Amino acid sequence: MLDIKFIRENTDAVKDGARKKHITVDIDALLILDERRIQTQGLVDSLRQEQNTIGRDIATTTDVKLRETLVTEMRGLKEDLKKHEDSLKAIMTEWRKIMLCVPNIPDFSVPEGKDDSENAEIKSWGVQTSFDFPAQDHMTLMLKHDMVDFDRGSKTHGFRGYFLKNDGAELSFAIWNYARKFFGKKGFMHMIAPSIVRPQYFYGTGHLPNDAEDLYVTQDEDYLTGTAEVPVMSYYADEFIDPIHLPVKFLAFSPCYRREAGSYGKDTKGLIRVHEFYKLEQVILCKASHEESVQWHDWLNRNTEEFIESLNIPYQTVVNCGGDLGLGQVKKYDINLWVPGEKTYREISSASYFHDFQTRRFNIRYKDEDGKVRFAHSLNCTAIPTPRILVSLVENFQTSDGRIEIPLALQPYMDDRTMIG
């Protein structure tokens, strides 16, 4: 959430940020409402102060007639105060509603564009895999080796359901364990995060209200998370962090759930777009410094690049255009893996930084060297998701006889086997 004072003082920049992100929000209406909020709050405060004064006078006076006069005055004051408090409550409801929709300002380096088709490649690594034999897609290969069951998955779960089995399950365990060791060397605090989270924390990260249709809701009106970012950010909600512990670096594992409501008809087969999956997420809280945020943003993204390189899977890194940024993101990189069966790149990871947009909502603070209270900055980046990575891994490592090579880095976690099939 942006500071309302910042919005008042930088109205044109906030409006231009919303334009660049292709987000519609009425900043002028917010500012008019904010003036009403300030005026009404001032009136309420004044009436409360007057009420306190009269209350003290009633308690201390011994004059019966004066007491009666003060009591009558107090009744009228209470009625007047309640009327203005109700007005303030209505104003604040609308004020908060608009404030939750005001997007963070994207960095000047973010390119213009309306959606992910206009993201700009900044790096490619590896040679796009091609074969001198008829290549097979991941579904064919995994079904052939009894690594997955889509039919029974659909019977049990419904649309987009799947069972990973045998080497499909073993390969997933291998990836998780290798990732735990790989990222663990980089100083992260390991964490297994809850997947059922209170609604206010989805507002905190910016997933609500805009992503409501993509979230699963429990009968208790809590939500299932689509990323460990949400519960991890709530870890320090309403707390002060000792600055000597900054940056705090989390590596959180969790099951994840997404309805994929906005992707009807897209990727209906295979493991690209499923309703439930597993993910390791990198999250950082650092000092309130743009330079630090930029540094850690590049560091987080590079961690995932290095992980992909260690598996020897070709990839590209793109910087996301304005229209492909979320509400709170200042800047975002996507890493896309090469999928030979489609002859295209597919997203596997996103790295974002937010400045204090999220931490204001979570009320995560620290005191700087001068004792001034500041909101920390937040960042996150996918370490690795399963089963999506299996798509590229299986297709890139297929052999002419229909088997699947196991990447060298994963072999120790697969009983030193070199091949599936």
Buried (B, 14 or more C-beta within 10 A) or exposed (E): BBBBEEBBEBBEEBBBBBEBBBBEBBBEEBBEBBEBBEEBBEBBEEBBEBBEEBEEBBEEEEEEEEBEBBEEBBEEBEEBBEEBBEBBEEBBEBBEEBBBBBBBBBBEEBBEBEEBEBBEEEEBBBEBBEEEEEBBBBBBBBBBBEBBBBEEBBEEBEEBBBBBBBBBBBBBEBBBEBBBEBBEEBEBEEBEBBBEBBBEBBBBBBBBEBBBEBBBEEEEEBBBBBBBBBBBBBBBBEEEBEEEEBBBBBBBBBBBBBBBEEBEEEBEEBBBBBBBBBBBBBBBBBBBBEEBBBBBBEBBBBBBBEBBBBBBBBBBBBBBBBBBBBBBBBBBBBBBBBBBBBEEBBBBBBBBBBBBBBBBBBEBBBEEEEEEEBBBBBBBBBBBBBBBBBBBBBBBBBEEEBBBBBBEBBBEBBEEBEEBB
